[in-house]
Amino acid sequence: MLFPMLSIALLGPFLGGEGCAPRSIEDPVTVLADPDETSSRHAAAMRMLEATTEPQDTSRALKRMIVADGYSVDVREMAFDRMRIIDPEGLQRLLEIQMPKIDAIQWRERLCEIIAAEPWIDMTPTLIRAWARPMPNWVEDPKDRPERLALIAMYGEDRLADVLVQVMLDADPVVAANLRARCWELLVAEGQRDRVVELLERSDVPPRDGMFRDLRTISERTGIIPANREEIIWARTLCRPENSGFLDAAAAACDRVPESRRPALELRDLGVLVAAMRLDPGLLDEDEAALYADLRGSVDVDGRRLYSANFTGWNATHTERLRDVRRKLDWGDLLAIRIAVESLGIEAVRGHLFRYAERDMLDESTEYGGVISVDDQGRIEVLEFKPRLRRGDNRFEATQEMFDAAYTGVFHFHNHAQEYDNRDYAGPHMGDFAYAEATRANCLVFTFIDSRTINADFYRHGGVVVDLGTFQRPD
């Protein structure tokens, strides 16, 4: 009996003593700024803040809780509820800007539920912007995105495409150009390509509507419908006066392509078609079987060693051997790979790439990258571009100048040249695949295997990658 009594006696000073007394809140702003505080203290601090400070200060503190990292969902929702009462217009403006950027997944899902339950119709454009922003590995099926489900709850699934079309048509062509591009992108992703084609063919295009005017031009001249926001920018850039010569050449090349192949063409194929016309117009007459047979003999020889990036720790696998990827490749892919291999067979081109990789290896602040193109005289060009930002030796940030050059080029490229023996990084990695997914460009990556050998990989959206083999430094 001594032991239980002793336990009670020892615990006595702690029960109801000073250790359990609620801590006083001296500065509510400090408490609200700390995500690690308890929900009850956050709630108390919110009440104190409203009673003791200016409304603008209260609103500022609540906005931070709604969008900053680290806060729990219940705390964010408390701040959201208070903002709806004291500053509803400020809350709407905050969400319009910040909701597409919120990476706290559970809170973003809860926001969608709140918006749909009301329903908060004015937030429709914000839901569209947020839905269009890629969130890799968030949901397995894109149709389960919470923003999409919120719009369905508000309007019905059978009206989802109508809502996207109406928002796109109602939005200001200049002020809301990004929103309109996102609506277009989502319509294509939802399988409504025929709907956007119909819009281009039938809609009256006002003088201020540059997007519809340019996309109609691209569609009429090439038959291509852009798939996402980046491709819309790409298409519109091709319609600029300075690119009229390239667009004329691209349209002529498309006319030469057999009718059966044209529906599969994408914007990334235009540079390939023009390059083929400038290098050897006969390339456009080769069918898939001939292109594939030629590549099998050059890049997929039995027994050739395959170098690939190390994906240890990532839930990802990528097949790089041509024969294993064949079913994913279309005629345009095979033609692009053919041009890449033939370009790397030119000593002057390889020499430039090796010298560029050497400079890259010495610069530990960034990777180097650029564009490979074919000029109007049929010469291969390796165009170098400085990075937009320097964020470390395993990252390349492309500039707008590089994108402008790539719109009429053939390949985006960058180096994996941190050291001569860099074979563990031979090929595109997760960030590179995300880049290809967003830009929908044809891409190449060059990796040092040793001081005299570079490995080349072709990759594009959809996680498609083909190891092109190794290439030697010219003597």
C-alpha positions as CSV (number, residue, x, y, z in Angstrom):
1,M,0.0,0.0,0.0
2,L,3.0,2.3,0.4
3,F,3.8,2.5,-3.3
4,P,0.4,3.8,-4.6
5,M,0.3,6.4,-1.8
6,L,3.8,7.4,-2.5
7,S,2.9,7.8,-6.2
8,I,-0.1,10.0,-5.3
9,A,2.0,12.1,-3.0
10,L,4.7,12.7,-5.6
11,L,2.1,13.7,-8.3
12,G,0.3,16.0,-6.0
13,P,2.4,19.1,-6.5
14,F,1.9,18.9,-10.2
15,L,-1.9,18.5,-10.3
16,G,-3.5,21.9,-10.5
17,G,-0.2,23.6,-9.7
18,E,1.6,26.3,-11.5
19,G,2.8,23.9,-14.3
20,C,-0.8,23.5,-15.6
21,A,-1.9,27.1,-15.4
22,P,-2.7,28.7,-18.8
23,R,0.1,30.8,-20.1
24,S,-0.8,34.4,-20.5
25,I,-0.6,36.0,-23.9
26,E,1.4,39.2,-23.8
27,D,1.6,39.7,-27.6
28,P,-1.1,38.1,-29.7
29,V,0.8,38.9,-33.0
30,T,3.7,36.8,-31.7
31,V,1.5,33.9,-30.8
32,L,-0.3,34.0,-34.2
33,A,3.0,34.2,-36.0
34,D,4.1,30.9,-34.4
35,P,2.6,27.8,-36.2
36,D,3.7,25.6,-33.3
37,E,1.4,27.2,-30.8
38,T,-1.7,25.3,-29.8
39,S,-5.0,25.8,-31.5
40,S,-6.5,27.2,-28.2
41,R,-3.8,29.8,-27.9
42,H,-4.2,30.8,-31.5
43,A,-8.0,31.2,-31.0
44,A,-7.4,33.3,-27.8
45,A,-4.8,35.4,-29.6
46,M,-7.2,36.1,-32.4
47,R,-9.8,37.4,-30.0
48,M,-7.2,39.6,-28.3
49,L,-5.9,40.9,-31.6
50,E,-9.4,42.0,-32.7
51,A,-10.0,43.8,-29.4
52,T,-6.7,45.5,-29.1
53,T,-5.3,46.3,-32.6
54,E,-6.3,48.1,-35.8
55,P,-8.5,46.0,-38.2
56,Q,-5.7,46.2,-40.8
57,D,-3.2,44.6,-38.4
58,T,-5.7,41.9,-37.5
59,S,-6.4,41.2,-41.2
60,R,-2.6,41.0,-41.9
61,A,-2.0,38.4,-39.2
62,L,-5.0,36.3,-40.3
63,K,-3.9,36.4,-43.9
64,R,-0.5,35.0,-42.9
65,M,-2.1,32.1,-41.0
66,I,-4.2,31.2,-44.1
67,V,-1.4,31.0,-46.6
68,A,1.9,30.6,-44.7
69,D,3.6,27.3,-44.2
70,G,3.3,25.3,-41.0
71,Y,-0.2,25.9,-39.6
72,S,-2.6,23.1,-39.0
73,V,-5.9,22.9,-40.9
74,D,-8.1,23.8,-37.9
75,V,-6.0,26.9,-37.2
76,R,-6.1,28.0,-40.8
77,E,-9.9,27.5,-40.9
78,M,-10.3,29.6,-37.7
79,A,-8.4,32.4,-39.4
80,F,-10.4,31.9,-42.6
81,D,-13.7,32.2,-40.7
82,R,-12.7,35.4,-38.9
83,M,-11.5,36.9,-42.3
84,R,-14.9,36.1,-43.8
85,I,-16.5,38.3,-41.1
86,I,-14.1,41.2,-40.8
87,D,-12.7,41.5,-44.3
88,P,-14.4,39.3,-46.9
89,E,-13.1,41.3,-49.9
90,G,-9.6,41.1,-48.6
91,L,-10.0,37.3,-48.2
92,Q,-11.2,36.9,-51.7
93,R,-8.3,38.9,-53.1
94,L,-5.9,36.9,-51.0
95,L,-7.2,33.6,-52.3
96,E,-7.3,34.8,-55.9
97,I,-3.5,35.4,-55.7
98,Q,-2.3,32.7,-53.2
99,M,-4.6,29.7,-53.5
100,P,-2.9,28.3,-56.7
101,K,0.4,28.5,-54.8
102,I,-0.7,26.8,-51.6
103,D,1.3,23.6,-51.2
104,A,-0.3,22.5,-47.9
105,I,-2.3,19.8,-49.6
106,Q,-4.8,19.0,-46.8
107,W,-5.6,22.7,-46.4
108,R,-6.0,23.2,-50.1
109,E,-8.5,20.3,-50.2
110,R,-10.4,21.8,-47.2
111,L,-10.5,25.2,-49.0
112,C,-12.1,23.5,-52.0
113,E,-14.7,21.9,-49.8
114,I,-15.6,25.2,-48.1
115,I,-15.9,27.0,-51.5
116,A,-18.0,24.3,-53.0
117,A,-20.3,23.9,-49.9
118,E,-21.4,27.6,-49.9
119,P,-21.2,27.7,-53.1
120,W,-18.8,30.7,-53.5
121,I,-19.4,31.3,-57.2
122,D,-17.0,34.3,-57.4
123,M,-14.1,31.9,-56.7
124,T,-14.7,29.9,-59.9
125,P,-11.8,31.5,-61.8
126,T,-9.5,30.9,-58.7
127,L,-10.4,27.2,-58.6
128,I,-9.6,27.0,-62.4
129,R,-6.2,28.6,-61.9
130,A,-5.4,26.3,-58.9
131,W,-6.6,23.2,-60.8
132,A,-4.4,24.1,-63.8
133,R,-1.3,24.3,-61.7
134,P,0.6,20.9,-61.8
135,M,0.8,19.1,-58.4
136,P,2.9,16.0,-59.1
137,N,2.2,12.9,-56.9
138,W,-0.7,14.6,-55.2
139,V,-3.6,12.5,-56.6
140,E,-3.2,9.4,-58.7
141,D,-6.0,10.3,-61.1
142,P,-6.1,13.9,-62.4
143,K,-9.9,13.7,-62.3
144,D,-9.7,13.5,-58.5
145,R,-8.1,17.0,-58.2
146,P,-10.1,18.7,-55.4
147,E,-10.5,21.9,-57.4
148,R,-12.1,19.9,-60.2
149,L,-14.4,18.2,-57.7
150,A,-15.4,21.5,-56.2
151,L,-16.4,22.9,-59.6
152,I,-18.4,19.7,-60.2
153,A,-20.1,20.1,-56.9
154,M,-21.0,23.7,-57.8
155,Y,-22.1,23.3,-61.4
156,G,-22.5,19.6,-62.1
157,E,-20.1,17.4,-64.1
158,D,-22.1,17.7,-67.3
159,R,-21.6,21.4,-67.2
160,L,-17.8,21.5,-66.4
161,A,-16.7,22.0,-70.0
162,D,-19.4,24.7,-70.4
163,V,-18.1,26.6,-67.3
164,L,-14.5,26.5,-68.7
165,V,-15.7,27.8,-72.1
166,Q,-17.8,30.5,-70.5
167,V,-15.0,31.8,-68.2
168,M,-12.6,31.8,-71.1
169,L,-15.0,33.8,-73.3
170,D,-16.0,36.2,-70.6
171,A,-12.5,36.9,-69.3
172,D,-10.7,40.1,-70.6
173,P,-8.4,39.1,-73.5
174,V,-5.6,41.3,-72.2
175,V,-6.0,41.5,-68.4
176,A,-7.0,37.8,-67.9
177,A,-4.9,36.3,-70.6
178,N,-3.4,33.7,-68.2
179,L,-6.8,32.6,-67.0
180,R,-8.0,32.1,-70.5
181,A,-5.0,30.0,-71.3
182,R,-5.6,27.9,-68.3
183,C,-9.3,27.3,-69.3
184,W,-8.0,26.2,-72.8
185,E,-5.5,23.9,-71.2
186,L,-8.0,22.2,-69.0
187,L,-10.5,21.8,-71.8
188,V,-7.8,19.9,-73.8
189,A,-6.9,17.9,-70.7
190,E,-10.6,17.0,-70.2
191,G,-10.8,15.5,-73.7
192,Q,-12.6,18.6,-75.2
193,R,-10.2,19.2,-78.1
194,D,-13.1,19.2,-80.6
195,R,-14.7,21.9,-78.5
196,V,-11.7,24.3,-78.7
197,V,-11.4,23.6,-82.5
198,E,-15.1,24.5,-82.8
199,L,-14.5,27.7,-80.9
200,L,-11.6,28.7,-83.2
201,E,-13.6,28.0,-86.3
202,R,-16.9,29.6,-85.3
203,S,-16.2,32.4,-82.8
204,D,-16.1,36.0,-83.9
205,V,-12.7,37.2,-82.9
206,P,-12.7,40.8,-81.5
207,P,-9.7,43.0,-82.5
208,R,-8.4,42.8,-78.9
209,D,-8.5,39.0,-78.7
210,G,-4.9,38.3,-79.8
211,M,-5.0,34.8,-78.3
212,F,-7.9,33.5,-80.4
213,R,-6.5,35.3,-83.5
214,D,-3.1,33.7,-83.2
215,L,-4.4,30.2,-82.3
216,R,-6.7,30.3,-85.3
217,T,-3.7,31.2,-87.5
218,I,-1.7,28.3,-86.2
219,S,-4.6,25.9,-86.5
220,E,-5.4,26.9,-90.1
221,R,-1.7,26.8,-91.2
222,T,-0.5,23.7,-89.4
223,G,-3.5,21.9,-88.1
224,I,-2.0,21.9,-84.6
225,I,-4.0,22.7,-81.5
226,P,-1.8,23.8,-78.5
227,A,-2.3,21.6,-75.4
228,N,-1.3,23.8,-72.5
229,R,-0.4,27.4,-71.5
230,E,3.2,27.1,-72.6
231,E,2.2,25.8,-76.0
232,I,-0.2,28.8,-76.3
233,I,2.7,31.1,-75.7
234,W,4.7,29.1,-78.1
235,A,2.1,29.3,-80.8
236,R,1.6,33.1,-80.3
237,T,5.3,33.7,-80.5
238,L,5.4,32.0,-83.9
239,C,2.8,34.5,-85.1
240,R,5.0,37.4,-84.5
241,P,6.3,39.2,-87.6
242,E,9.9,38.3,-86.9
243,N,9.0,34.6,-87.1
244,S,6.9,34.8,-90.3
245,G,9.7,33.1,-92.3
246,F,9.8,30.1,-89.9
247,L,6.0,29.8,-89.9
248,D,5.9,29.9,-93.7
249,A,8.5,27.1,-93.7
250,A,6.6,25.1,-91.0
251,A,3.3,25.4,-92.9
252,A,5.0,24.2,-96.1
253,A,6.6,21.3,-94.3
254,C,3.2,20.3,-92.8
255,D,1.6,20.4,-96.2
256,R,4.3,17.8,-97.3
257,V,3.5,15.5,-94.5
258,P,0.9,12.8,-95.4
259,E,-2.6,13.5,-94.2
260,S,-2.6,10.4,-92.0
261,R,0.3,11.7,-89.9
262,R,-0.9,15.3,-89.4
263,P,-3.4,14.7,-86.5
264,A,-0.5,13.5,-84.4
265,L,1.7,16.6,-85.0
266,E,2.5,18.8,-82.0
267,L,4.2,22.2,-81.8
268,R,7.5,20.6,-80.9
269,D,7.4,18.8,-84.3
270,L,7.5,22.1,-86.3
271,G,11.1,22.7,-85.6
272,V,11.9,19.1,-86.6
273,L,10.0,19.4,-89.8
274,V,11.7,22.6,-90.8
275,A,15.1,21.2,-89.9
276,A,14.4,18.1,-92.0
277,M,13.4,20.3,-95.0
278,R,16.7,22.2,-94.6
279,L,18.9,19.2,-94.1
280,D,17.3,16.6,-96.4
281,P,13.7,17.0,-97.6
282,G,13.7,13.2,-98.3
283,L,13.5,12.6,-94.6
284,L,9.9,13.7,-94.6
285,D,9.1,10.9,-97.0
286,E,10.4,8.2,-94.8
287,D,7.8,6.2,-92.9
288,E,8.1,5.1,-89.3
289,A,9.4,1.6,-90.2
290,A,12.3,3.1,-92.2
291,L,13.2,5.6,-89.5
292,Y,13.0,3.0,-86.8
293,A,15.1,0.5,-88.7
294,D,17.8,3.1,-89.3
295,L,17.9,4.1,-85.6
296,R,18.0,0.4,-84.5
297,G,21.2,0.1,-86.4
298,S,22.8,3.2,-84.9
299,V,21.6,3.6,-81.3
300,D,20.2,0.3,-80.3
301,V,22.8,-2.2,-81.3
302,D,22.7,-5.5,-79.4
303,G,25.2,-5.5,-76.5
304,R,25.7,-1.7,-76.4
305,R,26.0,-0.5,-72.8
306,L,23.2,1.7,-71.6
307,Y,23.8,4.5,-69.2
308,S,20.9,5.8,-67.1
309,A,20.4,8.1,-64.1
310,N,20.2,6.7,-60.6
311,F,16.6,6.9,-59.3
312,T,17.4,5.4,-55.8
313,G,15.0,6.9,-53.3
314,W,12.5,8.0,-56.0
315,N,9.3,6.1,-56.8
316,A,10.1,6.2,-60.5
317,T,11.5,3.9,-63.2
318,H,12.3,4.9,-66.8
319,T,13.1,2.6,-69.7
320,E,15.7,4.2,-72.1
321,R,16.4,1.5,-74.7
322,L,14.9,2.4,-78.1
323,R,13.2,-1.0,-78.6
324,D,11.6,-0.9,-75.2
325,V,10.2,2.6,-75.8
326,R,9.2,2.1,-79.4
327,R,5.4,1.8,-78.7
328,K,5.5,5.3,-77.1
329,L,7.3,7.0,-80.0
330,D,5.5,8.5,-83.0
331,W,6.9,9.4,-86.4
332,G,7.9,12.9,-85.2
333,D,9.9,11.4,-82.3
334,L,11.8,9.1,-84.6
335,L,12.5,12.0,-87.0
336,A,13.7,14.1,-84.1
337,I,16.0,11.4,-82.8
338,R,17.4,10.8,-86.3
339,I,18.3,14.5,-86.6
340,A,19.9,14.5,-83.1
341,V,22.1,11.5,-83.9
342,E,23.2,12.9,-87.3
343,S,24.0,16.2,-85.6
344,L,26.2,14.5,-83.1
345,G,28.0,12.8,-85.9
346,I,29.4,16.1,-87.0
347,E,32.8,16.8,-85.4
348,A,32.3,20.6,-85.2
349,V,29.0,20.1,-83.3
350,R,30.6,17.5,-80.9
351,G,33.6,19.8,-80.4
352,H,31.4,22.7,-79.4
353,L,29.4,20.5,-77.0
354,F,32.5,19.2,-75.3
355,R,34.0,22.6,-74.9
356,Y,30.7,23.9,-73.5
357,A,30.6,20.9,-71.1
358,E,34.2,21.7,-70.0
359,R,33.2,25.2,-69.1
360,D,30.1,23.9,-67.3
361,M,32.2,21.5,-65.2
362,L,34.4,24.4,-64.0
363,D,31.4,26.5,-63.0
364,E,29.9,25.1,-59.8
365,S,27.1,27.7,-59.6
366,T,24.9,26.3,-62.3
367,E,24.4,23.8,-65.1
368,Y,24.7,25.1,-68.6
369,G,22.1,24.8,-71.4
370,G,20.9,26.1,-74.7
371,V,19.2,25.3,-78.0
372,I,20.2,23.2,-80.9
373,S,18.8,24.5,-84.2
374,V,19.3,24.3,-88.0
375,D,19.7,27.6,-89.8
376,D,18.1,28.5,-93.1
377,Q,21.3,27.3,-94.9
378,G,21.0,23.8,-93.4
379,R,23.8,24.2,-90.8
380,I,23.5,22.8,-87.2
381,E,23.7,25.5,-84.6
382,V,24.6,25.1,-80.9
383,L,23.2,28.2,-79.2
384,E,24.4,28.9,-75.7
385,F,22.4,30.8,-73.1
386,K,23.3,32.1,-69.7
387,P,21.0,30.8,-66.9
388,R,18.3,33.1,-65.6
389,L,19.3,32.3,-62.0
390,R,22.2,30.4,-60.5
391,R,20.8,27.9,-58.0
392,G,23.5,25.3,-57.8
393,D,25.5,22.9,-59.9
394,N,22.6,20.5,-60.5
395,R,20.1,22.9,-62.0
396,F,19.7,25.1,-65.1
397,E,17.2,27.9,-65.2
398,A,16.3,28.8,-68.8
399,T,15.9,32.5,-69.8
400,Q,13.0,33.9,-71.9
401,E,15.6,34.6,-74.6
402,M,16.4,30.9,-74.7
403,F,12.7,30.0,-75.0
404,D,12.3,32.5,-77.8
405,A,15.1,30.9,-79.7
406,A,13.8,27.4,-79.0
407,Y,10.4,28.1,-80.4
408,T,12.0,28.0,-83.9
409,G,14.7,25.5,-82.9
410,V,14.8,21.8,-82.7
411,F,16.0,20.9,-79.1
412,H,16.3,22.3,-75.7
413,F,19.5,20.9,-74.1
414,H,21.5,21.1,-70.9
415,N,24.5,19.3,-69.4
416,H,25.2,16.9,-66.6
417,A,28.8,17.8,-66.3
418,Q,29.7,18.1,-62.6
419,E,32.7,15.8,-63.1
420,Y,34.2,13.6,-65.8
421,D,32.8,10.4,-64.3
422,N,29.2,11.4,-64.0
423,R,27.6,8.2,-65.2
424,D,25.2,8.0,-62.2
425,Y,23.5,11.1,-63.6
426,A,23.4,10.0,-67.2
427,G,20.0,11.0,-68.5
428,P,17.1,13.2,-67.4
429,H,16.0,13.1,-63.8
430,M,12.8,14.2,-62.0
431,G,13.3,17.9,-62.5
432,D,14.1,17.4,-66.2
433,F,11.0,15.4,-66.7
434,A,8.9,18.1,-65.0
435,Y,10.5,20.7,-67.4
436,A,9.6,18.6,-70.4
437,E,6.1,18.1,-69.1
438,A,5.6,21.8,-68.7
439,T,7.3,23.0,-72.0
440,R,6.3,20.0,-74.1
441,A,9.6,20.5,-76.0
442,N,12.0,18.0,-77.5
443,C,14.9,17.9,-75.1
444,L,18.5,16.5,-75.0
445,V,20.8,16.1,-72.0
446,F,24.5,15.5,-72.3
447,T,26.5,13.7,-69.6
448,F,30.2,13.1,-69.1
449,I,31.1,9.4,-68.9
450,D,34.8,10.2,-68.9
451,S,37.0,13.0,-70.2
452,R,36.6,11.9,-73.8
453,T,33.1,10.5,-73.8
454,I,29.6,12.1,-73.5
455,N,26.3,10.2,-73.3
456,A,23.3,11.7,-75.0
457,D,19.6,11.2,-74.1
458,F,16.5,12.4,-75.9
459,Y,13.4,13.0,-73.8
460,R,10.0,14.7,-73.9
461,H,6.7,15.0,-72.1
462,G,5.0,11.8,-70.9
463,G,8.2,10.5,-69.3
464,V,9.6,9.3,-72.7
465,V,13.4,9.0,-72.8
466,V,15.7,7.3,-75.3
467,D,19.4,6.8,-74.7
468,L,21.2,7.8,-78.0
469,G,24.5,6.3,-77.0
470,T,28.0,7.7,-76.3
471,F,29.9,10.1,-78.5
472,Q,33.6,10.7,-78.5
473,R,35.5,14.0,-78.2
474,P,37.0,15.0,-81.6
475,D,40.8,14.8,-81.8
